[in-house]
């Protein structure tokens, strides 16, 4: 599953909208999914938005085989916030990265060769 946060999460309703999109996509997905998320446009979240993000993550845990969130290395405070949010879900199969090679190393073992090519195409669309 590809999750592209093109506009970032600027307010709590952005997370709510994302939750609805993911729930709809999960209905057609296999029982276990691999998620590639592009959060490079995201900035620091408000406290309310951050709490909703934890709910989004926690609600999906049972369906996730592996998940990678790509964030920008030049947004260290935002990266630290996302790392904290991920840690609060107590789920070790979701990770945050600032380097694409690390994303590929994490997700590739769970993907077919065709899916690996699609993964690279997904992240290249914003590079």
KOLKOLTOR-352433 format. One record per atom (N, C-alpha, C, O, CB): residue number from 1; residue in one letter; atom name; x, y, z. Coordinates in pm, whole numbers. Glycine has a CB too. Example, Ala and Ser with C-alpha at 12.3 -4.5 7.8 and 13.67 -1.06 7.14 Angstrom:
BEGIN
[1 "a" "N" [1319 -569 780]]
[1 "a" "CA" [1230 -450 780]]
[1 "a" "C" [1320 -330 780]]
[1 "a" "O" [1424 -332 846]]
[1 "a" "CB" [1131 -447 905]]
[2 "s" "N" [1285 -225 708]]
[2 "s" "CA" [1367 -106 714]]
[2 "s" "C" [1290 3 787]]
[2 "s" "O" [1341 114 804]]
[2 "s" "CB" [1408 -60 572]]
end
This chain:
BEGIN
[1 "x" "N" [85 -116 0]]
[1 "x" "CA" [0 0 0]]
[1 "x" "C" [90 123 0]]
[1 "x" "O" [185 133 78]]
[1 "x" "CB" [-97 -1 122]]
[2 "x" "N" [58 216 -88]]
[2 "x" "CA" [132 341 -97]]
[2 "x" "C" [52 451 -30]]
[2 "x" "O" [-68 466 -55]]
[2 "x" "CB" [163 377 -244]]
[3 "x" "N" [118 528 56]]
[3 "x" "CA" [54 641 123]]
[3 "x" "C" [139 763 99]]
[3 "x" "O" [249 776 151]]
[3 "x" "CB" [35 614 277]]
[4 "x" "N" [84 854 19]]
[4 "x" "CA" [156 976 -17]]
[4 "x" "C" [88 1094 52]]
[4 "x" "O" [-26 1128 19]]
[4 "x" "CB" [160 996 -172]]
[5 "x" "N" [156 1154 145]]
[5 "x" "CA" [102 1268 220]]
[5 "x" "C" [151 1396 151]]
[5 "x" "O" [237 1466 204]]
[5 "x" "CB" [145 1263 372]]
[6 "x" "N" [96 1424 35]]
[6 "x" "CA" [144 1535 -49]]
[6 "x" "C" [131 1671 18]]
[6 "x" "O" [217 1758 0]]
[6 "x" "CB" [69 1536 -179]]
[7 "x" "N" [26 1691 95]]
[7 "x" "CA" [4 1822 157]]
[7 "x" "C" [48 1825 303]]
[7 "x" "O" [37 1929 368]]
[7 "x" "CB" [-142 1860 148]]
[8 "x" "N" [97 1715 354]]
[8 "x" "CA" [133 1708 495]]
[8 "x" "C" [9 1692 582]]
[8 "x" "O" [-103 1684 531]]
[8 "x" "CB" [210 1834 538]]
[9 "x" "N" [29 1686 712]]
[9 "x" "CA" [-81 1681 808]]
[9 "x" "C" [-80 1814 882]]
[9 "x" "O" [-6 1831 979]]
[9 "x" "CB" [-67 1558 909]]
[10 "x" "N" [-159 1908 836]]
[10 "x" "CA" [-156 2043 891]]
[10 "x" "C" [-258 2066 1001]]
[10 "x" "O" [-245 2159 1079]]
[10 "x" "CB" [-178 2141 782]]
[11 "x" "N" [-360 1981 1007]]
[11 "x" "CA" [-464 1996 1109]]
[11 "x" "C" [-523 1858 1137]]
[11 "x" "O" [-508 1767 1056]]
[11 "x" "CB" [-574 2097 1063]]
[12 "x" "N" [-590 1843 1249]]
[12 "x" "CA" [-645 1711 1286]]
[12 "x" "C" [-733 1650 1178]]
[12 "x" "O" [-732 1528 1160]]
[12 "x" "CB" [-724 1723 1414]]
[13 "x" "N" [-810 1730 1107]]
[13 "x" "CA" [-898 1674 1004]]
[13 "x" "C" [-819 1608 891]]
[13 "x" "O" [-871 1519 824]]
[13 "x" "CB" [-988 1784 946]]
[14 "x" "N" [-694 1650 869]]
[14 "x" "CA" [-611 1585 767]]
[14 "x" "C" [-585 1439 805]]
[14 "x" "O" [-589 1351 719]]
[14 "x" "CB" [-477 1661 750]]
[15 "x" "N" [-560 1414 932]]
[15 "x" "CA" [-540 1277 980]]
[15 "x" "C" [-671 1200 968]]
[15 "x" "O" [-672 1085 924]]
[15 "x" "CB" [-490 1276 1128]]
[16 "x" "N" [-782 1262 1007]]
[16 "x" "CA" [-912 1196 997]]
[16 "x" "C" [-941 1155 853]]
[16 "x" "O" [-990 1045 828]]
[16 "x" "CB" [-1023 1287 1050]]
[17 "x" "N" [-913 1244 759]]
[17 "x" "CA" [-932 1212 617]]
[17 "x" "C" [-845 1095 575]]
[17 "x" "O" [-889 1007 502]]
[17 "x" "CB" [-902 1335 529]]
[18 "x" "N" [-721 1095 622]]
[18 "x" "CA" [-629 987 588]]
[18 "x" "C" [-677 854 645]]
[18 "x" "O" [-669 751 579]]
[18 "x" "CB" [-488 1018 639]]
[19 "x" "N" [-727 856 767]]
[19 "x" "CA" [-780 734 829]]
[19 "x" "C" [-891 676 742]]
[19 "x" "O" [-894 555 718]]
[19 "x" "CB" [-832 763 972]]
[20 "x" "N" [-981 760 695]]
[20 "x" "CA" [-1093 712 612]]
[20 "x" "C" [-1042 652 481]]
[20 "x" "O" [-1092 549 436]]
[20 "x" "CB" [-1192 826 583]]
[21 "x" "N" [-943 715 418]]
[21 "x" "CA" [-887 662 294]]
[21 "x" "C" [-820 527 317]]
[21 "x" "O" [-835 435 236]]
[21 "x" "CB" [-785 761 236]]
[22 "x" "N" [-747 514 427]]
[22 "x" "CA" [-677 389 454]]
[22 "x" "C" [-776 278 488]]
[22 "x" "O" [-760 165 443]]
[22 "x" "CB" [-576 407 569]]
[23 "x" "N" [-878 309 566]]
[23 "x" "CA" [-981 209 599]]
[23 "x" "C" [-1046 157 471]]
[23 "x" "O" [-1066 37 456]]
[23 "x" "CB" [-1088 268 694]]
[24 "x" "N" [-1080 247 380]]
[24 "x" "CA" [-1141 206 253]]
[24 "x" "C" [-1046 118 173]]
[24 "x" "O" [-1088 17 115]]
[24 "x" "CB" [-1181 330 171]]
[25 "x" "N" [-918 155 167]]
[25 "x" "CA" [-820 76 92]]
[25 "x" "C" [-797 -61 156]]
[25 "x" "O" [-777 -160 85]]
[25 "x" "CB" [-688 151 81]]
[26 "x" "N" [-801 -67 288]]
[26 "x" "CA" [-778 -193 359]]
[26 "x" "C" [-888 -295 332]]
[26 "x" "O" [-863 -416 339]]
[26 "x" "CB" [-767 -168 509]]
[27 "x" "N" [-1008 -249 301]]
[27 "x" "CA" [-1118 -341 272]]
[27 "x" "C" [-1088 -429 152]]
[27 "x" "O" [-1131 -544 147]]
[27 "x" "CB" [-1248 -264 248]]
[28 "x" "N" [-1014 -376 56]]
[28 "x" "CA" [-981 -451 -65]]
[28 "x" "C" [-842 -516 -58]]
[28 "x" "O" [-802 -586 -150]]
[28 "x" "CB" [-989 -361 -185]]
[29 "x" "N" [-771 -493 50]]
[29 "x" "CA" [-633 -541 64]]
[29 "x" "C" [-630 -682 123]]
[29 "x" "O" [-725 -725 188]]
[29 "x" "CB" [-550 -444 152]]
[30 "x" "N" [-519 -752 101]]
[30 "x" "CA" [-502 -882 167]]
[30 "x" "C" [-493 -864 318]]
[30 "x" "O" [-479 -751 366]]
[30 "x" "CB" [-376 -955 113]]
[31 "x" "N" [-499 -974 394]]
[31 "x" "CA" [-497 -963 541]]
[31 "x" "C" [-374 -892 597]]
[31 "x" "O" [-383 -822 698]]
[31 "x" "CB" [-505 -1100 601]]
[32 "x" "N" [-260 -911 532]]
[32 "x" "CA" [-136 -845 575]]
[32 "x" "C" [-86 -757 462]]
[32 "x" "O" [-82 -800 347]]
[32 "x" "CB" [-28 -950 618]]
[33 "x" "N" [-47 -634 494]]
[33 "x" "CA" [0 -541 392]]
[33 "x" "C" [138 -487 427]]
[33 "x" "O" [179 -485 544]]
[33 "x" "CB" [-99 -426 374]]
[34 "x" "N" [207 -445 324]]
[34 "x" "CA" [333 -373 338]]
[34 "x" "C" [300 -229 299]]
[34 "x" "O" [241 -205 194]]
[34 "x" "CB" [450 -435 247]]
[35 "x" "N" [339 -136 384]]
[35 "x" "CA" [307 5 360]]
[35 "x" "C" [435 83 333]]
[35 "x" "O" [533 74 407]]
[35 "x" "CB" [230 65 480]]
[36 "x" "N" [430 160 225]]
[36 "x" "CA" [535 257 194]]
[36 "x" "C" [469 395 202]]
[36 "x" "O" [379 426 125]]
[36 "x" "CB" [599 231 51]]
[37 "x" "N" [515 475 296]]
[37 "x" "CA" [455 607 316]]
[37 "x" "C" [558 716 288]]
[37 "x" "O" [673 706 330]]
[37 "x" "CB" [399 621 458]]
[38 "x" "N" [514 818 217]]
[38 "x" "CA" [601 932 188]]
[38 "x" "C" [551 1051 268]]
[38 "x" "O" [452 1115 234]]
[38 "x" "CB" [603 964 34]]
[39 "x" "N" [622 1079 376]]
[39 "x" "CA" [586 1189 465]]
[39 "x" "C" [682 1306 450]]
[39 "x" "O" [689 1391 539]]
[39 "x" "CB" [583 1142 610]]
[40 "x" "N" [756 1312 343]]
[40 "x" "CA" [853 1421 326]]
[40 "x" "C" [790 1560 332]]
[40 "x" "O" [857 1653 377]]
[40 "x" "CB" [925 1405 196]]
[41 "x" "N" [665 1580 288]]
[41 "x" "CA" [606 1714 300]]
[41 "x" "C" [563 1751 442]]
[41 "x" "O" [533 1867 469]]
[41 "x" "CB" [487 1724 209]]
[42 "x" "N" [559 1656 533]]
[42 "x" "CA" [508 1682 668]]
[42 "x" "C" [604 1769 748]]
[42 "x" "O" [726 1761 734]]
[42 "x" "CB" [485 1550 742]]
[43 "x" "N" [545 1851 830]]
[43 "x" "CA" [617 1936 924]]
[43 "x" "C" [574 1895 1065]]
[43 "x" "O" [505 1795 1083]]
[43 "x" "CB" [590 2088 898]]
[44 "x" "N" [613 1971 1162]]
[44 "x" "CA" [577 1944 1301]]
[44 "x" "C" [425 1946 1317]]
[44 "x" "O" [357 2034 1264]]
[44 "x" "CB" [642 2048 1395]]
[45 "x" "N" [372 1848 1390]]
[45 "x" "CA" [228 1836 1412]]
[45 "x" "C" [186 1913 1537]]
[45 "x" "O" [264 1927 1631]]
[45 "x" "CB" [186 1689 1423]]
[46 "x" "N" [63 1960 1536]]
[46 "x" "CA" [5 2013 1660]]
[46 "x" "C" [-17 1894 1753]]
[46 "x" "O" [-22 1781 1706]]
[46 "x" "CB" [-130 2092 1633]]
[47 "x" "N" [-31 1917 1884]]
[47 "x" "CA" [-57 1805 1975]]
[47 "x" "C" [-180 1723 1938]]
[47 "x" "O" [-178 1600 1945]]
[47 "x" "CB" [-72 1858 2117]]
[48 "x" "N" [-289 1790 1897]]
[48 "x" "CA" [-410 1717 1861]]
[48 "x" "C" [-388 1632 1735]]
[48 "x" "O" [-435 1519 1728]]
[48 "x" "CB" [-527 1815 1839]]
[49 "x" "N" [-318 1686 1638]]
[49 "x" "CA" [-288 1611 1516]]
[49 "x" "C" [-200 1491 1549]]
[49 "x" "O" [-220 1382 1496]]
[49 "x" "CB" [-219 1701 1411]]
[50 "x" "N" [-102 1511 1636]]
[50 "x" "CA" [-14 1401 1677]]
[50 "x" "C" [-93 1289 1744]]
[50 "x" "O" [-68 1171 1717]]
[50 "x" "CB" [96 1453 1773]]
[51 "x" "N" [-187 1323 1831]]
[51 "x" "CA" [-268 1220 1897]]
[51 "x" "C" [-350 1141 1796]]
[51 "x" "O" [-366 1020 1810]]
[51 "x" "CB" [-361 1284 2000]]
[52 "x" "N" [-402 1209 1695]]
[52 "x" "CA" [-478 1138 1592]]
[52 "x" "C" [-386 1047 1510]]
[52 "x" "O" [-427 939 1468]]
[52 "x" "CB" [-550 1240 1499]]
[53 "x" "N" [-262 1090 1488]]
[53 "x" "CA" [-166 1007 1415]]
[53 "x" "C" [-139 878 1492]]
[53 "x" "O" [-129 771 1431]]
[53 "x" "CB" [-34 1084 1391]]
[54 "x" "N" [-127 886 1623]]
[54 "x" "CA" [-108 765 1704]]
[54 "x" "C" [-225 671 1685]]
[54 "x" "O" [-206 550 1674]]
[54 "x" "CB" [-90 800 1853]]
[55 "x" "N" [-347 725 1682]]
[55 "x" "CA" [-466 641 1661]]
[55 "x" "C" [-460 575 1524]]
[55 "x" "O" [-488 456 1511]]
[55 "x" "CB" [-595 725 1675]]
[56 "x" "N" [-425 652 1421]]
[56 "x" "CA" [-413 596 1287]]
[56 "x" "C" [-317 479 1287]]
[56 "x" "O" [-349 372 1235]]
[56 "x" "CB" [-366 704 1187]]
[57 "x" "N" [-200 497 1344]]
[57 "x" "CA" [-101 390 1349]]
[57 "x" "C" [-151 270 1427]]
[57 "x" "O" [-142 157 1380]]
[57 "x" "CB" [29 441 1410]]
[58 "x" "N" [-204 294 1544]]
[58 "x" "CA" [-246 185 1632]]
[58 "x" "C" [-358 103 1571]]
[58 "x" "O" [-359 -20 1584]]
[58 "x" "CB" [-290 240 1767]]
[59 "x" "N" [-452 167 1506]]
[59 "x" "CA" [-565 97 1447]]
[59 "x" "C" [-523 2 1335]]
[59 "x" "O" [-594 -93 1305]]
[59 "x" "CB" [-666 196 1394]]
[60 "x" "N" [-408 28 1274]]
[60 "x" "CA" [-363 -53 1161]]
[60 "x" "C" [-268 -165 1198]]
[60 "x" "O" [-241 -252 1115]]
[60 "x" "CB" [-297 35 1060]]
[61 "x" "N" [-216 -166 1318]]
[61 "x" "CA" [-110 -258 1354]]
[61 "x" "C" [-135 -403 1316]]
[61 "x" "O" [-45 -469 1263]]
[61 "x" "CB" [-87 -251 1500]]
[62 "x" "N" [-252 -454 1340]]
[62 "x" "CA" [-280 -597 1317]]
[62 "x" "C" [-271 -636 1170]]
[62 "x" "O" [-252 -753 1138]]
[62 "x" "CB" [-418 -632 1370]]
[63 "x" "N" [-285 -540 1081]]
[63 "x" "CA" [-286 -571 937]]
[63 "x" "C" [-151 -549 869]]
[63 "x" "O" [-137 -574 749]]
[63 "x" "CB" [-391 -486 869]]
[64 "x" "N" [-52 -502 943]]
[64 "x" "CA" [74 -461 881]]
[64 "x" "C" [183 -567 897]]
[64 "x" "O" [215 -611 1008]]
[64 "x" "CB" [122 -330 941]]
[65 "x" "N" [238 -606 783]]
[65 "x" "CA" [354 -694 783]]
[65 "x" "C" [481 -611 806]]
[65 "x" "O" [565 -646 888]]
[65 "x" "CB" [364 -773 649]]
[66 "x" "N" [492 -502 731]]
[66 "x" "CA" [601 -405 747]]
[66 "x" "C" [552 -271 698]]
[66 "x" "O" [468 -263 609]]
[66 "x" "CB" [730 -450 670]]
[67 "x" "N" [606 -165 758]]
[67 "x" "CA" [570 -31 717]]
[67 "x" "C" [693 59 727]]
[67 "x" "O" [769 52 823]]
[67 "x" "CB" [454 24 802]]
[68 "x" "N" [709 144 626]]
[68 "x" "CA" [818 240 625]]
[68 "x" "C" [762 378 598]]
[68 "x" "O" [683 398 506]]
[68 "x" "CB" [925 202 519]]
[69 "x" "N" [804 473 679]]
[69 "x" "CA" [768 613 659]]
[69 "x" "C" [897 686 621]]
[69 "x" "O" [993 688 698]]
[69 "x" "CB" [700 676 788]]
[70 "x" "N" [897 745 503]]
[70 "x" "CA" [1011 825 460]]
[70 "x" "C" [986 971 497]]
[70 "x" "O" [884 1028 460]]
[70 "x" "CB" [1037 810 308]]
[71 "x" "N" [1080 1029 570]]
[71 "x" "CA" [1070 1169 612]]
[71 "x" "C" [1195 1241 564]]
[71 "x" "O" [1291 1178 520]]
[71 "x" "CB" [1053 1181 768]]
[72 "x" "N" [1194 1372 573]]
[72 "x" "CA" [1307 1453 527]]
[72 "x" "C" [1412 1465 636]]
[72 "x" "O" [1381 1493 752]]
[72 "x" "CB" [1259 1592 484]]
[73 "x" "N" [1537 1443 599]]
[73 "x" "CA" [1646 1454 695]]
[73 "x" "C" [1665 1596 745]]
[73 "x" "O" [1717 1617 855]]
[73 "x" "CB" [1776 1404 634]]
[74 "x" "N" [1621 1695 665]]
[74 "x" "CA" [1640 1835 704]]
[74 "x" "C" [1525 1889 789]]
[74 "x" "O" [1512 2010 808]]
[74 "x" "CB" [1656 1921 580]]
[75 "x" "N" [1442 1801 841]]
[75 "x" "CA" [1333 1835 934]]
[75 "x" "C" [1351 1755 1063]]
[75 "x" "O" [1262 1678 1100]]
[75 "x" "CB" [1193 1807 869]]
[76 "x" "N" [1464 1772 1132]]
[76 "x" "CA" [1495 1684 1245]]
[76 "x" "C" [1392 1687 1358]]
[76 "x" "O" [1367 1583 1419]]
[76 "x" "CB" [1629 1721 1301]]
[77 "x" "N" [1333 1800 1387]]
[77 "x" "CA" [1235 1807 1495]]
[77 "x" "C" [1110 1728 1457]]
[77 "x" "O" [1054 1657 1540]]
[77 "x" "CB" [1198 1953 1526]]
[78 "x" "N" [1068 1740 1333]]
[78 "x" "CA" [952 1665 1286]]
[78 "x" "C" [983 1514 1285]]
[78 "x" "O" [898 1433 1323]]
[78 "x" "CB" [910 1712 1145]]
[79 "x" "N" [1102 1478 1241]]
[79 "x" "CA" [1141 1337 1241]]
[79 "x" "C" [1137 1281 1383]]
[79 "x" "O" [1086 1172 1406]]
[79 "x" "CB" [1283 1319 1181]]
[80 "x" "N" [1191 1356 1478]]
[80 "x" "CA" [1187 1312 1618]]
[80 "x" "C" [1044 1296 1668]]
[80 "x" "O" [1014 1202 1742]]
[80 "x" "CB" [1263 1411 1707]]
[81 "x" "N" [956 1386 1629]]
[81 "x" "CA" [816 1375 1669]]
[81 "x" "C" [754 1247 1611]]
[81 "x" "O" [684 1175 1682]]
[81 "x" "CB" [737 1499 1624]]
[82 "x" "N" [778 1221 1484]]
[82 "x" "CA" [722 1100 1421]]
[82 "x" "C" [781 975 1486]]
[82 "x" "O" [709 878 1508]]
[82 "x" "CB" [750 1100 1270]]
[83 "x" "N" [909 976 1515]]
[83 "x" "CA" [970 863 1586]]
[83 "x" "C" [901 838 1720]]
[83 "x" "O" [876 724 1758]]
[83 "x" "CB" [1121 887 1607]]
[84 "x" "N" [871 947 1792]]
[84 "x" "CA" [801 933 1921]]
[84 "x" "C" [661 875 1900]]
[84 "x" "O" [619 787 1975]]
[84 "x" "CB" [792 1069 1992]]
[85 "x" "N" [591 923 1799]]
[85 "x" "CA" [457 872 1772]]
[85 "x" "C" [460 723 1741]]
[85 "x" "O" [377 646 1788]]
[85 "x" "CB" [393 950 1656]]
[86 "x" "N" [557 683 1661]]
[86 "x" "CA" [571 542 1626]]
[86 "x" "C" [603 460 1750]]
[86 "x" "O" [547 353 1771]]
[86 "x" "CB" [682 522 1519]]
[87 "x" "N" [692 509 1832]]
[87 "x" "CA" [729 439 1955]]
[87 "x" "C" [608 419 2046]]
[87 "x" "O" [594 315 2110]]
[87 "x" "CB" [840 516 2031]]
[88 "x" "N" [520 518 2051]]
[88 "x" "CA" [401 510 2137]]
[88 "x" "C" [299 407 2090]]
[88 "x" "O" [209 372 2166]]
[88 "x" "CB" [336 644 2146]]
[89 "x" "N" [312 359 1968]]
[89 "x" "CA" [221 254 1920]]
[89 "x" "C" [269 115 1960]]
[89 "x" "O" [195 18 1945]]
[89 "x" "CB" [205 262 1769]]
[90 "x" "N" [392 105 2010]]
[90 "x" "CA" [448 -22 2055]]
[90 "x" "C" [439 -128 1945]]
[90 "x" "O" [392 -240 1968]]
[90 "x" "CB" [376 -71 2181]]
[91 "x" "N" [486 -92 1827]]
[91 "x" "CA" [477 -180 1710]]
[91 "x" "C" [609 -174 1635]]
[91 "x" "O" [642 -73 1575]]
[91 "x" "CB" [359 -140 1618]]
[92 "x" "N" [685 -284 1639]]
[92 "x" "CA" [820 -282 1586]]
[92 "x" "C" [832 -308 1436]]
[92 "x" "O" [942 -310 1382]]
[92 "x" "CB" [902 -383 1657]]
[93 "x" "N" [719 -327 1367]]
[93 "x" "CA" [725 -350 1222]]
[93 "x" "C" [697 -222 1143]]
[93 "x" "O" [682 -227 1021]]
[93 "x" "CB" [625 -458 1183]]
[94 "x" "N" [690 -109 1211]]
[94 "x" "CA" [675 21 1146]]
[94 "x" "C" [800 102 1182]]
[94 "x" "O" [837 113 1298]]
[94 "x" "CB" [542 96 1192]]
[95 "x" "N" [863 158 1080]]
[95 "x" "CA" [987 234 1104]]
[95 "x" "C" [988 364 1025]]
[95 "x" "O" [920 377 923]]
[95 "x" "CB" [1109 149 1067]]
[96 "x" "N" [1066 458 1074]]
[96 "x" "CA" [1083 588 1010]]
[96 "x" "C" [1224 597 955]]
[96 "x" "O" [1321 559 1020]]
[96 "x" "CB" [1055 704 1111]]
[97 "x" "N" [1234 647 832]]
[97 "x" "CA" [1362 658 765]]
[97 "x" "C" [1378 797 703]]
[97 "x" "O" [1280 864 673]]
[97 "x" "CB" [1376 550 656]]
[98 "x" "N" [1503 838 685]]
[98 "x" "CA" [1532 961 612]]
[98 "x" "C" [1619 932 490]]
[98 "x" "O" [1665 1023 422]]
[98 "x" "CB" [1601 1063 704]]
[99 "x" "N" [1642 804 464]]
[99 "x" "CA" [1727 762 353]]
[99 "x" "C" [1655 652 275]]
[99 "x" "O" [1611 553 334]]
[99 "x" "CB" [1866 713 404]]
[100 "x" "N" [1643 670 145]]
[100 "x" "CA" [1571 572 62]]
[100 "x" "C" [1635 434 62]]
[100 "x" "O" [1564 334 62]]
[100 "x" "CB" [1562 623 -79]]
[101 "x" "N" [1767 428 63]]
[101 "x" "CA" [1832 296 64]]
[101 "x" "C" [1791 216 188]]
[101 "x" "O" [1775 95 181]]
[101 "x" "CB" [1984 312 60]]
[102 "x" "N" [1774 285 300]]
[102 "x" "CA" [1731 217 423]]
[102 "x" "C" [1585 170 411]]
[102 "x" "O" [1550 63 461]]
[102 "x" "CB" [1747 311 544]]
[103 "x" "N" [1502 250 346]]
[103 "x" "CA" [1363 208 321]]
[103 "x" "C" [1363 81 238]]
[103 "x" "O" [1294 -16 272]]
[103 "x" "CB" [1282 320 249]]
[104 "x" "N" [1440 81 130]]
[104 "x" "CA" [1444 -37 43]]
[104 "x" "C" [1496 -160 118]]
[104 "x" "O" [1443 -270 102]]
[104 "x" "CB" [1531 -10 -80]]
[105 "x" "N" [1599 -142 198]]
[105 "x" "CA" [1654 -255 275]]
[105 "x" "C" [1549 -312 371]]
[105 "x" "O" [1547 -432 395]]
[105 "x" "CB" [1779 -210 353]]
[106 "x" "N" [1463 -226 426]]
[106 "x" "CA" [1360 -270 520]]
[106 "x" "C" [1243 -338 449]]
[106 "x" "O" [1195 -442 494]]
[106 "x" "CB" [1310 -152 601]]
[107 "x" "N" [1196 -280 339]]
[107 "x" "CA" [1075 -330 274]]
[107 "x" "C" [1101 -439 169]]
[107 "x" "O" [1018 -528 154]]
[107 "x" "CB" [1003 -217 209]]
[108 "x" "N" [1213 -433 97]]
[108 "x" "CA" [1236 -527 -12]]
[108 "x" "C" [1219 -674 26]]
[108 "x" "O" [1161 -749 -53]]
[108 "x" "CB" [1374 -507 -65]]
[109 "x" "N" [1266 -719 142]]
[109 "x" "CA" [1249 -862 173]]
[109 "x" "C" [1103 -908 180]]
[109 "x" "O" [1076 -1028 169]]
[109 "x" "CB" [1316 -891 305]]
[110 "x" "N" [1011 -817 198]]
[110 "x" "CA" [869 -853 207]]
[110 "x" "C" [796 -834 74]]
[110 "x" "O" [675 -854 67]]
[110 "x" "CB" [801 -770 315]]
[111 "x" "N" [869 -796 -32]]
[111 "x" "CA" [806 -764 -160]]
[111 "x" "C" [855 -854 -273]]
[111 "x" "O" [966 -907 -269]]
[111 "x" "CB" [832 -620 -195]]
[112 "x" "N" [770 -871 -374]]
[112 "x" "CA" [812 -938 -497]]
[112 "x" "C" [900 -842 -577]]
[112 "x" "O" [907 -724 -544]]
[112 "x" "CB" [689 -986 -581]]
[113 "x" "N" [965 -892 -681]]
[113 "x" "CA" [1047 -805 -764]]
[113 "x" "C" [963 -696 -830]]
[113 "x" "O" [1006 -581 -840]]
[113 "x" "CB" [1120 -887 -872]]
[114 "x" "N" [844 -730 -875]]
[114 "x" "CA" [755 -630 -934]]
[114 "x" "C" [717 -523 -831]]
[114 "x" "O" [714 -405 -863]]
[114 "x" "CB" [627 -698 -991]]
[115 "x" "N" [688 -565 -710]]
[115 "x" "CA" [655 -469 -603]]
[115 "x" "C" [774 -382 -567]]
[115 "x" "O" [758 -264 -536]]
[115 "x" "CB" [605 -544 -478]]
[116 "x" "N" [895 -438 -571]]
[116 "x" "CA" [1015 -359 -545]]
[116 "x" "C" [1032 -250 -650]]
[116 "x" "O" [1069 -138 -618]]
[116 "x" "CB" [1139 -450 -542]]
[117 "x" "N" [1006 -284 -777]]
[117 "x" "CA" [1014 -183 -883]]
[117 "x" "C" [910 -73 -860]]
[117 "x" "O" [939 45 -878]]
[117 "x" "CB" [995 -248 -1021]]
[118 "x" "N" [790 -113 -822]]
[118 "x" "CA" [684 -15 -796]]
[118 "x" "C" [720 74 -678]]
[118 "x" "O" [692 194 -680]]
[118 "x" "CB" [551 -86 -770]]
[119 "x" "N" [783 16 -575]]
[119 "x" "CA" [826 93 -458]]
[119 "x" "C" [921 205 -500]]
[119 "x" "O" [908 319 -456]]
[119 "x" "CB" [895 1 -355]]
[120 "x" "N" [1016 172 -585]]
[120 "x" "CA" [1112 272 -629]]
[120 "x" "C" [1044 380 -714]]
[120 "x" "O" [1078 498 -704]]
[120 "x" "CB" [1225 204 -710]]
[121 "x" "N" [949 339 -795]]
[121 "x" "CA" [874 435 -876]]
[121 "x" "C" [791 528 -788]]
[121 "x" "O" [783 648 -813]]
[121 "x" "CB" [784 361 -976]]
[122 "x" "N" [730 473 -684]]
[122 "x" "CA" [649 552 -592]]
[122 "x" "C" [731 663 -528]]
[122 "x" "O" [690 778 -527]]
[122 "x" "CB" [589 462 -484]]
[123 "x" "N" [848 628 -474]]
[123 "x" "CA" [930 731 -408]]
[123 "x" "C" [996 825 -508]]
[123 "x" "O" [1024 939 -474]]
[123 "x" "CB" [1037 664 -321]]
[124 "x" "N" [1022 780 -630]]
[124 "x" "CA" [1086 865 -730]]
[124 "x" "C" [994 976 -779]]
[124 "x" "O" [1043 1077 -828]]
[124 "x" "CB" [1132 781 -848]]
[125 "x" "N" [865 958 -767]]
[125 "x" "CA" [774 1060 -819]]
[125 "x" "C" [788 1195 -751]]
[125 "x" "O" [746 1296 -807]]
[125 "x" "CB" [632 1012 -806]]
[126 "x" "N" [846 1199 -630]]
[126 "x" "CA" [865 1325 -561]]
[126 "x" "C" [1013 1364 -551]]
[126 "x" "O" [1045 1475 -510]]
[126 "x" "CB" [804 1317 -422]]
[127 "x" "N" [1102 1276 -586]]
[127 "x" "CA" [1246 1303 -571]]
[127 "x" "C" [1296 1413 -660]]
[127 "x" "O" [1415 1446 -656]]
[127 "x" "CB" [1324 1180 -599]]
end
